[in-house]
Amino acid sequence: MHTQNHEYVYQRPGPTWSNNYLWKPLEQWINAQRASDRRVFEVGCGNGATAGMLAELGFAVTAVDPSVSGIAVARENYSAPTFEKASAYEDLAHQFGTFPFVVSLEVVEHCYSPKAFASTIFNLLKPGGVAFISTPYHGYLKNLALAVTGKLDDHFTALWDGGHIKFWSMNTLAKLLVEAGFESVEFQRVGRIPPFAKSMVAIATKAK
């Protein structure tokens, strides 16, 4: 018996379901940054929609995903970013260099080796760089609501090939990122009211 990474198949461009509540916080955050170096690296770009929108804001975007179909759709539909097939389990900093900003939306919950993911994000950042990392939110009230309403089966996606294999809280994600070397980690909850948020965003800063 062995495990293998599941490759997600993409057939069309355009914002994903999670972009509906993640794009506005990302746009507001990155527009508030005052760095003269306007380069962004995206880990897990899927069909390229987020990278395309970041490029429209004037950022120079390099984006990677392990999905062959995702990169093909991205290259066909978004000309400004640079797209390459690669994963968070590779030495991306060696391949692409370091960046002031790294973005990774709804990826870490799919990772068999989250410590490798966090290390890759950390190494991609320049000193003083900042990462914007999102993942589905879990907390006491939301978990209780899912149990009481009988929605845990749907939430845990057991029948979804690949799917979510890690379920993060703010405490566990902060521990992961601090152990990877980040100096500070701040959180924002997005989608719905905070106790029942759809996702949380970790703003992780690397020391200067």
C-alpha positions in Angstrom: 0.0 0.0 0.0 1.2 3.5 -0.8 0.0 7.1 -0.8 0.3 9.5 -3.7 -0.5 13.1 -4.3 -3.8 13.7 -6.0 -3.7 15.9 -9.1 -6.7 18.2 -9.4 -8.1 18.7 -12.9 -9.0 22.2 -14.2 -11.1 22.8 -17.3 -12.0 26.5 -17.3 -10.6 29.8 -16.2 -12.2 32.4 -13.9 -12.4 32.9 -10.1 -13.1 29.9 -8.0 -15.8 29.6 -5.3 -13.4 30.6 -2.6 -12.3 33.7 -4.5 -15.8 35.1 -3.7 -14.7 35.7 -0.1 -10.9 35.6 -0.3 -10.1 38.0 -3.1 -11.3 41.2 -1.4 -9.2 40.7 1.8 -6.2 39.8 -0.4 -6.7 42.8 -2.6 -7.0 45.2 0.3 -4.0 43.7 2.1 -1.6 43.7 -0.9 -2.7 47.2 -2.0 -1.9 48.4 1.5 1.7 47.2 1.2 4.2 50.0 0.4 7.1 47.9 -0.9 8.8 49.3 -4.0 9.4 45.6 -5.0 6.1 44.6 -6.4 6.8 40.9 -7.1 4.5 38.2 -5.8 4.9 34.4 -5.8 1.8 32.2 -5.6 2.0 28.7 -4.3 -0.9 26.5 -5.6 -2.3 28.8 -8.3 -4.9 26.3 -9.6 -6.3 27.7 -12.8 -4.4 31.0 -12.5 -7.3 33.2 -11.7 -5.8 34.8 -8.5 -2.5 35.3 -10.2 -4.3 37.0 -13.1 -6.1 39.4 -10.8 -2.9 40.2 -8.9 -1.2 41.0 -12.3 -4.1 43.4 -13.1 -3.2 45.3 -9.9 0.2 45.9 -11.3 2.2 43.2 -9.6 4.8 40.9 -11.3 3.4 37.5 -10.5 5.1 34.1 -10.6 2.8 31.2 -9.9 3.1 27.5 -9.6 0.8 24.5 -9.3 1.4 20.7 -9.6 -1.6 20.3 -11.8 -0.8 19.9 -15.5 -4.3 21.0 -16.5 -4.3 23.9 -14.1 -1.1 25.3 -15.6 -2.4 24.8 -19.1 -5.6 26.7 -18.4 -3.6 29.4 -16.6 -1.2 30.0 -19.5 -3.9 30.0 -22.1 -6.0 32.6 -20.3 -3.7 34.9 -18.3 -0.8 36.2 -20.2 0.8 38.6 -17.7 1.9 36.1 -14.9 4.6 33.5 -15.3 3.2 30.0 -14.7 5.2 26.9 -14.0 4.4 23.3 -13.0 5.9 22.8 -9.5 4.7 22.1 -6.0 5.3 23.2 -2.4 7.4 20.1 -1.9 10.1 21.4 -4.2 12.9 23.8 -3.5 11.1 26.7 -5.1 13.4 29.4 -3.7 16.3 27.7 -5.5 14.4 27.6 -8.7 12.8 31.0 -8.6 14.6 33.2 -6.0 13.0 35.1 -3.2 10.1 37.6 -3.1 8.6 40.3 -0.9 5.2 38.6 -1.0 4.0 35.0 -1.1 0.4 34.1 -1.5 -1.2 30.6 -1.0 -5.0 30.3 -1.0 -6.7 27.1 0.3 -3.6 24.9 -0.2 -2.2 23.9 3.2 -5.3 21.8 4.0 -4.4 19.5 1.0 -0.8 18.9 2.1 0.4 15.6 3.3 3.6 17.3 4.6 2.5 20.7 6.0 6.0 21.3 7.5 7.5 21.1 4.1 4.9 23.5 2.8 5.6 26.0 5.5 9.3 25.7 5.0 8.9 26.4 1.3 6.8 29.5 1.9 9.4 30.8 4.4 12.3 30.2 2.1 10.6 32.0 -0.8 10.4 35.2 1.2 13.0 37.9 1.3 14.0 39.1 4.8 11.1 41.2 6.0 8.8 39.5 3.5 5.2 38.6 4.2 3.0 35.6 3.3 -0.8 35.6 2.9 -2.0 32.1 3.6 -5.6 31.0 3.7 -7.3 27.7 4.8 -10.8 26.7 6.0 -11.4 28.0 9.5 -12.0 25.7 12.4 -12.9 26.8 15.9 -15.0 25.7 18.9 -18.3 27.4 17.9 -18.1 26.4 14.2 -17.1 22.9 15.0 -20.0 22.6 17.5 -22.4 24.1 14.9 -21.3 21.6 12.3 -21.9 18.7 14.8 -25.3 19.9 16.0 -26.6 20.5 12.4 -25.3 17.1 11.2 -23.0 18.7 8.6 -19.7 17.1 9.7 -19.8 14.5 6.9 -20.1 17.1 4.2 -17.5 19.3 5.8 -14.8 16.6 6.2 -15.2 15.7 2.5 -14.3 12.0 3.0 -15.7 11.0 -0.4 -13.7 13.6 -2.3 -10.7 12.1 -4.0 -7.8 14.1 -2.7 -9.8 16.7 -0.8 -9.0 18.2 2.5 -6.7 16.0 4.6 -5.7 18.6 7.3 -8.2 20.7 9.4 -6.5 23.8 10.8 -7.3 26.0 13.8 -5.6 29.3 14.4 -3.5 27.7 17.1 -2.2 24.8 15.0 -1.6 27.0 11.9 0.3 29.6 14.0 2.4 26.8 15.6 3.2 25.4 12.1 4.4 28.8 10.8 6.3 29.8 13.9 8.2 26.5 13.9 9.0 27.2 10.2 10.8 30.4 11.4 8.2 33.2 10.9 8.7 36.1 13.4 5.0 36.9 13.7 1.6 35.5 12.6 -1.6 37.4 12.6 -5.1 36.2 11.7 -8.1 37.4 9.9 -11.4 35.4 9.6 -13.3 35.8 6.3 -16.6 34.7 4.9 -19.5 34.9 7.4 -19.3 36.3 10.9 -15.9 35.5 12.6 -17.1 32.6 14.9 -18.5 30.8 11.8 -16.0 32.0 9.2 -15.5 30.0 6.0 -11.8 30.6 6.0 -9.0 32.2 8.0 -6.0 34.1 6.6 -2.6 34.0 8.3 -0.4 37.0 7.7 3.1 35.6 8.4 6.1 37.9 8.5 9.7 36.9 8.1 12.3 38.7 10.2 14.3 41.4 8.5 
